[in-house]
């Protein structure tokens, strides 16, 4: 009997031990799941904070930059800053809206000589695209929204039923938007080294791939992120592990020989460089990348018709053959698909050719007078 009791006690002890181990395992497993969940939530919170850009510092707001420019109020309540050049509107024979490029603003308009302005009667207005300079950001910015901003600017300034547009670099993409969405308002258009979207459907895969691979590796990655994972654009261009977009970082490797020779003429830009991004890099530079290299609502090569069927106006594309930012090969392909576009390729010219001696006069005379 005593032996049986000992056996029962031993069995009970082993059972108790197993239950203790099982309970201990369950507690450990539960704690592990809890700790894992907390760590995962913490990692997700950290990731969210890392990829989220800070809110913009809107001009005129309590913690934002002060307003110094002339501005118009748009229908959605945003403000658009602008600067006028040339003769007065009342004396003008030609009224032009100039669209600035990447990392630039209204103060960086193409050169307009007073002599030519008076001779031809040219009025030009440059403006800050949404998020740049002193124009309010537009979180819903697209090629179409910029075209409609331009139309409202023209109406509020009293430019009449028709006007010209000139877009430089990234501003060229907004010019394509004008040709698509407000062609009835245009007297003519000029695109100066317009940035090309490698993902336009009209490009054969081999053509766009070859041009894409000519870029610096860091720019290939930056544009991949902007196109395929736009929510990571801010993080990619601010993290320290990999180099960001060359244009964002002002990498001198993207400038051609001629571009570097022209740099002294662009010294004025340095004086207002801080104003360009003063509302934040995201709503200016990063959104430019997201819009410019994202999925467009249209393809210029197939979805834009000649707005000047009766030759009452013209469209011009100007390109440097040594441009290290915009491949001339793609520009030639686009021009070949649009026979009504007047294509001008400049030998030995880089991206900044509009600021070379006499070039802006030639651009204006071709657009306004039809000179070749």
VENUR-V313053 format. One record per run of one state. SS is the DSSP state (@ for helix, = for strand, . for the rest). FROM is the first residue (numbers start at 1). LEN is the number of residues. If there is no record, write none. Layout:
BEGIN
ss->{SS,SS}
from->{FROM,FROM}
len->{LEN,LEN}
END
This chain:
BEGIN
ss->{.,@,.,=,.,=,.,@,.,=,.,@,.,@,.,=,.,@,.,=,.,@,.,@,=,.,@,.,@,.,@,.,@,.,@,.,@,.,@,.,@,.,@,.,=,.,@,.,=,.,@,.,@,.}
from->{1,2,52,70,74,79,87,89,92,94,100,106,109,114,121,122,128,143,158,163,169,170,182,183,186,193,205,213,217,229,230,237,246,250,252,255,257,272,273,277,281,293,300,304,315,321,328,338,341,347,353,356,359,370}
len->{1,50,18,4,5,8,2,3,2,6,6,3,5,7,1,6,15,15,5,6,1,12,1,3,7,12,8,4,12,1,7,9,4,2,3,2,15,1,4,4,12,7,4,11,6,7,10,3,6,6,3,3,11,3}
END
